[in-house]
């Protein structure tokens, strides 16, 4: 299925990307959370934990203090609360500005869109792969994301956010080229991780 959704702002983009991630979360059985992921040293559970925890800390830069969620106790419930909390902020940003030493000052909904929602979108690839599903991020969006990241490659790699690029063919699909750029093996499978 090809991605054709065109959002009208941060609130619609978050609702869309979070819903797709939630479908994956809902499809996981209790035993699936321990499955390996394409992110070295991370399980499927760690992907959800990462998204919940870093974003809540990030939002303190806008004076927003969201209560901690117990992802360990129930990753599905924690994720659903996370979606509700973030959607409420992007639906009504109330003029708040998020200040961060690394990203500067941005309207909170735009900061969420650029840094958090984009992370949910990218990590949906990781979670889908961990669960043995074939992810579909949308070729146009992958192409645009890759074009935006390439000029900042040195800074991004220096930040430790991405691993070393994985070699792929120049004519590989945009999704494969994007994942390879950020250090993922497009051909990764859970079975390959356990050998």
LUMMIVO-29905 format. One line per field, with one value per residue (C-alpha): x, y, z. Coordinates in steps of 0.05 Angstrom, whole numbers. Layout:
N
x X,...
y Y,...
z Z,...
***
This chain:
195
x 0,29,27,-15,-36,-21,-29,-55,-8,25,-40,-62,8,14,-56,-38,31,11,-49,-3,45,-14,-36,31,29,-40,-18,38,26,56,114,129,157,222,234,298,293,336,365,425,412,339,277,208,192,252,225,161,198,245,189,150,209,250,190,164,231,235,168,193,226,156,138,97,105,72,70,117,85,100,118,146,80,38,71,4,-32,29,32,-42,-36,25,-15,-72,-24,15,-47,-78,-16,-14,-89,-83,-12,-38,20,71,144,192,263,318,394,401,341,330,260,202,126,112,68,122,176,134,122,195,228,178,126,182,214,148,144,216,211,148,196,236,174,143,208,215,144,160,119,139,136,112,134,116,168,156,163,225,256,241,268,332,341,333,382,439,465,467,500,562,523,472,526,565,504,504,432,449,496,543,509,493,512,453,446,436,371,343,274,274,252,312,360,333,338,408,428,408,445,392,399,337,341,342,296,285,312,377,387,385,435
y 0,68,126,183,221,296,328,397,416,384,360,320,293,268,237,200,176,158,118,77,64,47,-6,-39,-33,-64,-122,-142,-202,-200,-243,-197,-142,-181,-190,-159,-96,-67,-18,-53,-73,-53,-97,-79,-56,-8,28,46,64,110,148,158,178,225,265,278,306,347,381,411,462,489,487,424,373,308,254,195,133,62,31,-31,-47,-41,-15,-14,28,74,85,101,152,182,191,224,271,293,300,348,392,395,405,466,492,555,597,559,560,503,524,474,486,441,463,536,566,538,539,475,442,454,427,364,356,364,323,276,260,248,201,162,156,131,83,53,20,-9,-34,-65,-101,-125,-154,-189,-142,-104,-29,22,93,124,134,209,223,180,216,284,263,237,301,342,299,292,364,354,285,302,336,280,226,267,270,195,190,148,91,84,85,17,8,3,10,81,58,24,47,113,77,30,88,127,70,53,126,126,62,8,-53,-51,-128,-138,-192,-215,-283,-253,-218,-283,-323
z 0,-20,28,-2,60,57,126,141,197,258,291,230,219,291,289,226,246,317,291,246,303,349,299,307,383,385,341,389,434,505,481,422,466,477,403,375,334,278,329,360,433,429,433,407,478,478,416,452,516,477,444,509,552,510,486,555,576,512,527,592,546,534,608,597,653,633,687,676,646,668,601,635,668,604,540,503,556,563,488,483,539,505,440,478,515,453,410,461,456,380,376,422,425,460,434,474,451,462,479,472,470,409,369,390,402,362,369,409,356,303,349,363,288,268,323,356,303,253,303,312,236,229,288,259,210,268,305,243,227,300,295,230,187,124,137,87,103,35,-20,-28,46,51,-8,23,91,60,20,84,124,74,81,157,154,194,249,253,257,307,352,360,336,276,263,205,138,108,34,-14,-89,-115,-149,-86,-63,-24,40,36,21,80,129,104,112,186,198,189,144,99,94,170,198,271,252,227,294,333,292
***
